Amino acid sequence: MGIWQRGITVVEAVSVTILTKNSEKYLAECLDALQAFDEVLILDNGSEDATLSIAGRYRNVTIVEHPFIGFGPMKNLAAQRARNDWIFSVDSDEIVTPQLLDSIRSLDPNARNRVYSMNRLNHYRGKPVRCCGWYPDEVARLYNRTHTRFSDAMVHESLVMEPDTRKEHLEGLIFHYPFDSAAALIEKMQRYSTLYAREHKSASSPAKAFWRASFSFLKNYLFRRGFLCGYEGLLISVSNANGVFYKYIKLYEKESEKRG
């Protein structure tokens, strides 16, 4: 997927797609790591900070603006607007390591039915977290749009695999910097739980919300060894449990209102 040009290997068969909204904090580092790709398409949904001015500094970046229609539909729209059929979906707070970039360069662009995954190392306040399921966090991100697409889920979208899809794992990491404070954890929990309740129609109840949240805490703090990660492990486990609790409570309230 690469050619040798001006002393660097340019990845010419792959378009990187990134969703942004007020993503200025890590965007420059994210885009610095992606300069070897001939196209990075940014789909922005209403940034009011320096996101667009930062993105405009990079020659390989194309900016498209569109209202938010859900994470899955937004990622599919970004893929449709890209030049290349091979799509590498990256978040604006993620940094691709050189080893992963080398793995992508070596791939066969004719293998349309392949989906490639890689490990992601998540950070909290700049510190790597290796518990609570945050590492190794395997994510499938590189695919051919003529064969594969994202689901239309508003949140927690994933790639839809056809029966003949072959999933392969790439060497190298993505460094992910999703949260810099407890407030950021709470903000994401609020946003994602609302999107979940808006999209789903299944039955829920306060009891279901409590038991699902309790199991989430036990799974992350005990089974996924959050207790070994100090206060970060406790905070993440509690935050995940809160997210589960409120998404089922919001779903319960929505369905209760429908019943009158």
C-alpha positions in Angstrom: 0.0 0.0 0.0 3.0 2.3 -0.1 5.3 3.9 -2.7 8.7 5.5 -2.1 8.5 9.3 -2.6 10.9 12.1 -1.4 12.6 9.9 1.1 9.4 8.6 2.9 7.0 5.8 2.1 3.7 7.4 1.3 0.6 5.3 1.9 -1.4 6.0 -1.2 -4.1 3.3 -1.2 -5.6 4.2 2.2 -7.7 7.1 3.3 -7.8 8.0 7.0 -11.2 9.2 8.3 -11.6 11.2 11.5 -14.8 12.5 13.2 -14.2 15.8 15.0 -16.1 18.2 17.2 -14.0 20.6 19.4 -11.1 18.2 19.0 -8.2 20.7 19.3 -6.4 19.2 22.2 -4.8 16.2 20.5 -5.6 16.8 16.9 -2.1 18.2 15.9 -0.4 15.1 17.4 -2.9 12.9 15.7 -2.4 14.4 12.3 1.4 14.6 12.7 1.4 10.8 13.0 -0.7 10.5 9.8 1.3 12.6 7.4 2.4 9.6 5.4 -1.1 9.0 4.2 -2.0 10.7 1.0 -5.5 11.6 2.3 -6.9 12.3 5.7 -10.6 13.2 5.6 -12.0 15.0 8.6 -15.8 15.0 9.0 -16.6 17.8 11.5 -19.9 18.3 13.2 -19.8 21.8 14.5 -16.5 22.6 16.1 -16.3 25.9 17.8 -12.6 25.7 18.9 -9.4 25.6 16.8 -10.1 22.2 15.3 -10.6 23.4 11.7 -7.8 25.8 11.7 -5.4 23.1 13.0 -6.6 20.6 10.4 -6.2 23.3 7.7 -2.4 23.3 8.2 -1.9 19.8 6.8 -1.6 19.4 3.0 -3.1 15.8 3.1 -6.2 16.8 5.0 -9.6 17.3 3.5 -12.3 18.9 5.7 -16.0 18.1 5.3 -18.7 19.5 7.6 -22.0 17.8 8.4 -24.5 17.7 11.3 -24.2 14.8 13.7 -26.3 11.9 12.7 -24.9 9.2 15.0 -21.4 7.7 15.2 -22.0 4.8 12.8 -23.7 6.9 10.1 -21.1 9.6 10.4 -18.3 7.1 9.9 -20.0 5.6 6.9 -20.5 9.1 5.5 -16.8 9.9 6.0 -15.9 6.6 4.1 -18.2 7.6 1.2 -16.5 11.0 0.8 -13.0 9.5 0.8 -10.9 9.0 -2.4 -9.7 5.5 -1.6 -11.6 2.3 -1.0 -9.3 1.3 1.9 -10.4 3.2 5.0 -8.5 3.6 8.2 -10.9 5.0 10.9 -9.0 6.9 13.6 -10.3 9.0 16.5 -9.1 12.6 16.9 -7.6 11.8 20.3 -5.6 8.8 19.0 -2.0 8.7 17.9 -0.8 6.0 15.5 2.6 4.5 16.3 5.4 4.1 13.7 5.3 0.3 14.1 1.5 0.3 13.2 2.2 2.5 10.2 4.9 0.1 9.0 2.4 -2.8 9.3 -0.2 -0.9 7.2 2.4 -0.1 4.5 3.1 -3.8 4.0 -0.5 -4.9 3.3 -1.9 -6.1 0.0 -4.4 -3.6 -1.3 -6.1 -6.3 -3.4 -7.3 -8.3 -0.4 -10.7 -6.6 -0.3 -12.3 -9.1 2.2 -9.8 -8.4 4.9 -10.5 -6.4 8.0 -7.5 -5.4 10.1 -7.5 -4.9 13.9 -4.8 -3.5 16.2 -4.3 -3.0 19.9 -5.1 0.3 21.5 -3.4 1.6 24.7 -5.8 3.9 26.6 -4.6 6.7 28.9 -6.2 8.6 31.7 -4.8 12.0 32.5 -1.8 11.1 30.2 -1.1 7.8 32.2 -1.4 4.5 30.4 -4.0 2.2 32.0 -3.6 -1.5 31.7 -6.7 -2.7 33.6 -10.5 -2.5 33.4 -10.3 -3.8 29.8 -8.4 -0.7 28.7 -5.5 -2.8 27.5 -5.1 -4.7 25.3 -8.1 -3.0 23.7 -8.4 -4.6 20.3 -10.2 -2.4 17.7 -11.0 -3.2 14.1 -10.4 -0.1 12.1 -8.9 -0.8 8.7 -11.3 -2.1 6.0 -12.3 -1.9 2.3 -15.5 0.1 1.9 -16.5 -2.0 -1.1 -16.8 -5.0 1.1 -17.3 -3.7 4.7 -19.0 -0.9 6.5 -19.8 0.3 10.0 -23.2 -0.4 11.6 -25.7 2.4 11.7 -25.7 2.4 15.5 -25.8 5.9 17.1 -23.2 4.8 19.6 -21.0 1.8 20.1 -20.8 1.3 16.4 -18.8 -1.6 14.9 -17.8 -3.0 11.6 -20.3 -5.3 9.9 -18.5 -8.5 8.9 -19.6 -10.4 5.8 -19.4 -14.3 5.9 -16.3 -14.3 3.8 -14.5 -11.6 5.8 -11.1 -12.5 7.1 -10.0 -10.6 10.2 -6.2 -10.1 10.7 -4.3 -8.5 13.5 -1.6 -5.9 12.9 1.6 -5.3 14.9 1.8 -1.8 16.5 -0.3 0.3 18.8 -2.7 3.2 18.8 -2.2 5.5 21.8 -5.6 6.8 22.9 -6.1 9.8 25.2 -9.9 9.9 25.8 -10.1 11.4 29.3 -8.1 14.1 31.2 -10.4 14.3 34.2 -13.3 12.8 36.0 -15.5 15.5 34.5 -14.7 14.2 31.0 -15.7 10.7 32.1 -19.0 12.0 33.4 -19.6 14.1 30.2 -19.1 11.1 28.0 -21.3 8.9 30.2 -24.1 11.5 30.0 -23.8 11.8 26.2 -23.5 8.1 25.4 -26.2 7.0 27.8 -28.6 9.5 26.2 -27.8 8.2 22.7 -28.2 4.6 23.8 -31.7 5.3 25.3 -32.7 7.3 22.2 -31.8 4.4 19.8 -33.0 1.4 21.7 -36.6 0.2 22.4 -36.1 -2.8 24.6 -37.7 -3.2 28.0 -35.9 -1.8 31.0 -36.5 -1.3 34.7 -34.8 0.2 37.8 -33.9 -3.3 38.9 -32.3 -4.1 35.6 -30.3 -0.9 35.7 -29.1 -1.7 39.2 -28.0 -5.3 38.5 -26.4 -4.5 35.1 -24.5 -1.6 36.8 -23.4 -3.8 39.7 -22.2 -6.5 37.3 -20.3 -3.9 35.3 -18.5 -2.7 38.4 -17.5 -6.2 39.5 -16.4 -7.2 36.0 -14.1 -4.1 35.7 -12.8 -3.8 39.3 -12.4 -7.5 40.1 -12.3 -9.6 37.0 -10.4 -7.1 34.9 -8.2 -6.2 37.8 -9.1 -2.5 38.3 -8.0 -2.9 41.9 -4.4 -3.2 40.7 -4.5 0.3 39.1 -5.0 2.5 42.1 -7.5 5.2 42.1 -7.7 5.2 38.3 -8.9 1.6 38.3 -11.6 2.5 40.9 -12.7 5.6 39.1 -13.0 3.9 35.7 -14.9 0.9 37.2 -17.3 3.3 39.0 -17.7 5.4 35.8 -18.4 2.4 33.6 -21.0 1.2 36.1 -22.6 4.6 36.2 -22.8 4.6 32.4 -24.6 1.3 32.4 -27.0 2.4 35.2 -28.0 5.6 33.5 -28.4 4.2 30.0 -31.0 1.7 31.3 -32.7 4.2 33.6 -33.0 6.7 30.7 -34.4 3.9 28.5 -36.8 3.0 31.3 -38.0 6.6 31.5 -38.4 6.9 27.8 -40.5 3.7 27.5 -42.5 4.8 30.6 -43.4 8.1 28.9 -44.5 6.2 25.8 -46.9 4.1 27.9 -48.4 7.2 29.3 
